[in-house]
Structure formats: structure tokens, C-alpha cells
Amino acid sequence: MKPDAASLTRLRAVVDATGWLDDPAAMAPYLAESRGRLHGEALAVARPRTTAEVAALVAICHEQRIGVVPQGGNTGRCGGGVPAAGQLVIALERLNHIRAVDAAGDTITVEAGCILADVQAAARAAGRLLALSLGAEGSCRIGGNLATNAGGLNVLRYGMAREQCLGLEVVLADGRVWDGLRRLRKDNTGYDLRDLFIGSEGTLGLITAAVLKLQPLPRAQATALLVPASLAAVPALLARARSYGDGGPSRFELLPRLALDTACRHLPGCRAPFEPLPQWMLLAGFDGRDPRVQAEVEALLAAALEAGEIVDAVLAQSGAQADALWRLREAIVEAQPLLGPSLKHDLAVAVADLPAFVEQACAALAAALPGVRPYVFGHAGDGNLHFNLSPPPDMAPAAFLDAGPRLRELLHGLVAGFGGSFAAEHGIGRIKTGEMARWKSPVELELMRRVKAALDPEGILNPGKVLPPPA
Ligand SMILES: Cc1cc2nc3c(=O)[nH]c(=O)nc-3n(C[C@H](O)[C@H](O)[C@H](O)COP(=O)(O)OP(=O)(O)OC[C@H]3O[C@@H](n4cnc5c(N)ncnc54)[C@H](O)[C@@H]3O)c2cc1C
């Protein structure tokens, strides 16, 4: 239903002159997903400055049954922020104040539009660490991080966005505000509403502010690039690593030969760390509250070598060397397009199942599409792999993309067999609702639909995202 002119005038009057965009050129950046793969349309883009303005906009949308699409940094990978015709984008980028830093209580209270890197910097300025860290941290925003329950590099030690959040302020579907901005570590007063909104991708409410947990700043860090004896050795190696350093590694990333080879051949500043490159490598980062962490990691390498879990390793001897190793981790993401189009899968299995899963998946893929190149990397420490696929060298891009649904079905079927997840950290958005229908149990889907109906009975919040249409 197209809103009448009077409703549009009321919506526009909520925000200041620079807070309302309806010119196609000005709206364009808000209509496309960050990689430009999905394009949407919208009634307009509203850029409120305060929670009260967000609430007023949503109240009018509720009354007029106008779909609302919240947006943070628009770095999401699943099209969750892409609007459809007739919907209002509410971009939270101007709700970007740090409301309070409580260094003694280890919390920071921020508005949803704060850029993650800015919040990290504010925490650091107060001598504290905000542990949430991901590749898009220079542009993603806290509201988006919480709405997608973002993971990233430090999950192994500090948990996902959910575990780093103590409280939320949320604008509900009818425009009321739920003030759950609590700084409590313990609060068993009924159902946990906060955890319902986290990870709901804008389909249950608009997050306008959050209380996040802070940690002590590490006094020292150590970084090692390990060559496991085989993939099968990885779970034991991780278990061993956990008892070294100060609580084990914070980051434990899998890097494959294909990716490092591509990055080191083509990207400036990337040097192959081993010659020849092994099939698999693991990049481990340790945060220490004790400066002896480097010696601890040296001892870990010796023990793992002796146990036959690793066959080689590089231990960074300086901050510059550590940065160069982490640059390799970033470079493999940049390098993948050099191999042609990519079929991306964001999978998780239990860490103990990781070797068997990767082995079976690679064998099944090779049988299904001979020559396909698995470009598998990511957060091995928490069982989350970006199981991306690059085409056989001589295959036409269109034919490869046509094979996508068949290969996805194969991989997601295997993941289901291992009791894993087909959407480990990037969420569902628009592009994986079909997978929800395919792999979620009817009971789980029904419970989710009931939650949605209870919190958004008119279905105005981010329509068409997360839940598949009823069968
Ligand atoms: C280079 C790169 C690396 C990445 N690495 C990781 C990674 O390691 N781990 C990871 O988990 N993700 C990663 N991502 C994905 C993405 O950065 C995260 O999902 C991020 O948390 C999204 O934040 P955003 O502000 O950009 O959200 P957006 O893209 O703007 O929105 C994402 C979803 O949240 C909803 N939303 C946004 N703001 C709000 C709000 N205030 N209230 C309610 N709903 C809201 C939107 O409607 C949409 O459904 C990466 C992305 C890029 C481009």
C-alpha cells in the first residue's frame, strides 16, 4: 500500500532537513548491499538523530503499515538491510554518541550508530578493550553488530556480540521504547528480552543504544603462524593451545594454501611465510595480561612440535612481524575475486568435527564439480569456516554460478549431518530465508514465527527478512 501524502509529510517532519532523503541519487548508497549484489527500492531514507525521532518514525509507519528497514553501516553480507518498494529505510548513522564509559564497572554505553572502530578507540582511551573485532570494523555500526550478533576474530576468547552486550534500548514495532540499558552482570527477572533482539536482524525492533562489556587491555600479545601436521591434528592442537598464554588464544584462524598462494602472487606487501606453502596453516593470536605471553607461546610451539601436532611454525618477534602475519589474513579475503566469481558459505561445526567435515566436503565437492577450488578459511577456533568456492580454472563464470544451488545443497546437507549451522555469523537477511525453510525444524520455525507475531503483529519490521514466507 502506498502511503498517502499526509503520512509522508508527517514522516518527513520528524527529522531535520538533512535527515530525509528521497532523491534517487542520494538514496542510492542505502538501496544496495555492500558488494552491489542486491539492489532495492525505497519510499525514502530517514536519518534520525535521537531515539525519540526513531520512535516517532516507527509509530507513524506502524499506524500506516509502512515497512521499516533499519540500517547501520550497511556492511552486512546477507541483504538484511536492502529495502523493497514502499518501505522506509531508517539509517541509524546519526545516533552516534558515546553516552558513558564506566571504566571501573567495565562497561561502555553507546548509541546504535557508533562505528565499531570508534567504540574500540573510546574504550582504549579509557584503558579498556572492546573485544568485538571484525574486518568491517571501520564502517559497521554497533546496532548492526548486535542485530546480526556479529562474530569476527575474537569469539574464541570473548564470545560473539551477544556475549559482549549487557543491555539494550530498543524501539518496538509500535513506536514505544523499551529501556533495557542495564549494566548488570546478573539479572534473572523473567524472560531475557535483550537476547531476543540480538541477532534478530531488525525484524523484532530497532536497537537505538547498547551497554557493552569492556575487558582489561592486554599488556602483551603474541602471534604465531602454525603448520599443523594435518587437519586432523587441529582439535588437539587447539585444546593444547588453550592451556598456554593467558587463557589460550583469542584468535585461531585457518588459512589454506590456495588463498595464501593467490594473495602472495598478486597483492602488494604479501610474502609467502613458507616455501613451499603447506596445505593448511593456522594463525593464532594470544592476548596476555602477563608480558610473559611470548615465552608461553614459545613453550606451546615446542610442546606441539614434540607431540607431532605441528610440523613448522613462525613466531612473530615484533609488532611489525605480527602485523604482517595478520595482513595475510586480510589479504586472503581481498585475493579471492582474482580466481573468478565466488560461491560463499558461512558454516559452523563443532571444532572436533572440523577435520572430518572439511575432508568429506572437499571430496563431495570434487565429485560434484571436478576442478572446483574450495577456498576455505576463517575462524577455526570456534568451528566457523567461510567455505567459499572458486571455479575450476577453465569454467565459464556463468556456468559456475549456475552450479551454486546444487553445491550449496550439498554443503548445507553435510553441515546438517554434522549438527552444524548454515549461517554461523553473517545471519540470514534476505538471501538465506530459503535455507531457513529447508533446514530449520518445523518446531523451531513455528516458535520463531510466534515470537515475530508477538513483537511485530503487523509485520512492518524488516519484512521478508530472516523468516521464510509460510509454506
Ligand atoms: C570486510 C567485511 C568483513 C566482515 N567480517 C565479518 C566477521 O568477521 N564476522 C561477522 O559476523 N560479520 C562480518 N562481516 C559482516 C558485517 O560486517 C557484520 O554483519 C556487521 O555486524 C554488520 O553491521 P552493519 O552496521 O554494517 O549492519 P547493516 O549491514 O547495516 O545491517 C545488518 C542487519 O542488521 C539490521 N540492523 C542494522 N542496524 C540495526 C539496528 N540499529 N537495529 C536493528 N536492526 C539493525 C539491518 O536491517 C540488517 O538486517 C563482514 C563484512 C565485511 C564487509
PDBQT file of the ligand as one rigid body, heavy atoms in Angstrom, charges set to zero:
ROOT
HETATM    1  C1  LIG A 501      35.084  -6.908   5.000  1.00  0.00    +0.000 C 
HETATM    2  C2  LIG A 501      33.981  -7.489   5.860  1.00  0.00    +0.000 A 
HETATM    3  C3  LIG A 501      34.318  -8.369   6.873  1.00  0.00    +0.000 A 
HETATM    4  C4  LIG A 501      33.317  -8.896   7.685  1.00  0.00    +0.000 A 
HETATM    5  N1  LIG A 501      33.691  -9.747   8.682  1.00  0.00    +0.000 NA
HETATM    6  C5  LIG A 501      32.743 -10.227   9.498  1.00  0.00    +0.000 A 
HETATM    7  C6  LIG A 501      33.109 -11.111  10.562  1.00  0.00    +0.000 A 
HETATM    8  O1  LIG A 501      34.256 -11.486  10.726  1.00  0.00    +0.000 OA
HETATM    9  N2  LIG A 501      32.118 -11.537  11.370  1.00  0.00    +0.000 N 
HETATM   10  C7  LIG A 501      30.806 -11.160  11.203  1.00  0.00    +0.000 A 
HETATM   11  O2  LIG A 501      29.962 -11.583  11.989  1.00  0.00    +0.000 OA
HETATM   12  N3  LIG A 501      30.451 -10.350  10.197  1.00  0.00    +0.000 NA
HETATM   13  C8  LIG A 501      31.364  -9.882   9.347  1.00  0.00    +0.000 A 
HETATM   14  N4  LIG A 501      31.003  -9.071   8.311  1.00  0.00    +0.000 N 
HETATM   15  C9  LIG A 501      29.589  -8.761   8.099  1.00  0.00    +0.000 C 
HETATM   16  C10 LIG A 501      29.136  -7.409   8.717  1.00  0.00    +0.000 C 
HETATM   17  O3  LIG A 501      30.177  -6.517   8.838  1.00  0.00    +0.000 OA
HETATM   18  C11 LIG A 501      28.521  -7.621  10.076  1.00  0.00    +0.000 C 
HETATM   19  O4  LIG A 501      27.369  -8.405   9.930  1.00  0.00    +0.000 OA
HETATM   20  C12 LIG A 501      28.173  -6.322  10.819  1.00  0.00    +0.000 C 
HETATM   21  O5  LIG A 501      27.867  -6.696  12.145  1.00  0.00    +0.000 OA
HETATM   22  C13 LIG A 501      27.010  -5.569  10.224  1.00  0.00    +0.000 C 
HETATM   23  O6  LIG A 501      26.954  -4.256  10.781  1.00  0.00    +0.000 OA
HETATM   24  P1  LIG A 501      26.357  -3.051   9.959  1.00  0.00    +0.000 P 
HETATM   25  O7  LIG A 501      26.291  -1.875  10.842  1.00  0.00    +0.000 OA
HETATM   26  O8  LIG A 501      27.060  -2.857   8.681  1.00  0.00    +0.000 OA
HETATM   27  O9  LIG A 501      24.865  -3.589   9.689  1.00  0.00    +0.000 OA
HETATM   28  P2  LIG A 501      23.973  -3.438   8.389  1.00  0.00    +0.000 P 
HETATM   29  O10 LIG A 501      24.614  -4.109   7.237  1.00  0.00    +0.000 OA
HETATM   30  O11 LIG A 501      23.578  -2.032   8.191  1.00  0.00    +0.000 OA
HETATM   31  O12 LIG A 501      22.691  -4.267   8.839  1.00  0.00    +0.000 OA
HETATM   32  C14 LIG A 501      22.756  -5.644   9.049  1.00  0.00    +0.000 C 
HETATM   33  C15 LIG A 501      21.397  -6.148   9.533  1.00  0.00    +0.000 C 
HETATM   34  O13 LIG A 501      21.079  -5.586  10.803  1.00  0.00    +0.000 OA
HETATM   35  C16 LIG A 501      19.908  -4.767  10.737  1.00  0.00    +0.000 C 
HETATM   36  N5  LIG A 501      20.204  -3.577  11.543  1.00  0.00    +0.000 N 
HETATM   37  C17 LIG A 501      21.202  -2.686  11.363  1.00  0.00    +0.000 A 
HETATM   38  N6  LIG A 501      21.196  -1.781  12.347  1.00  0.00    +0.000 NA
HETATM   39  C18 LIG A 501      20.160  -2.103  13.167  1.00  0.00    +0.000 A 
HETATM   40  C19 LIG A 501      19.631  -1.548  14.371  1.00  0.00    +0.000 A 
HETATM   41  N7  LIG A 501      20.170  -0.469  14.924  1.00  0.00    +0.000 N 
HETATM   42  N8  LIG A 501      18.569  -2.156  14.940  1.00  0.00    +0.000 NA
HETATM   43  C20 LIG A 501      18.006  -3.253  14.379  1.00  0.00    +0.000 A 
HETATM   44  N9  LIG A 501      18.458  -3.810  13.251  1.00  0.00    +0.000 NA
HETATM   45  C21 LIG A 501      19.527  -3.254  12.656  1.00  0.00    +0.000 A 
HETATM   46  C22 LIG A 501      19.699  -4.472   9.276  1.00  0.00    +0.000 C 
HETATM   47  O14 LIG A 501      18.337  -4.268   8.980  1.00  0.00    +0.000 OA
HETATM   48  C23 LIG A 501      20.241  -5.742   8.633  1.00  0.00    +0.000 C 
HETATM   49  O15 LIG A 501      19.261  -6.738   8.679  1.00  0.00    +0.000 OA
HETATM   50  C24 LIG A 501      31.968  -8.543   7.470  1.00  0.00    +0.000 A 
HETATM   51  C25 LIG A 501      31.639  -7.656   6.447  1.00  0.00    +0.000 A 
HETATM   52  C26 LIG A 501      32.633  -7.128   5.644  1.00  0.00    +0.000 A 
HETATM   53  C27 LIG A 501      32.239  -6.164   4.559  1.00  0.00    +0.000 C 
ENDROOT
TORSDOF 0
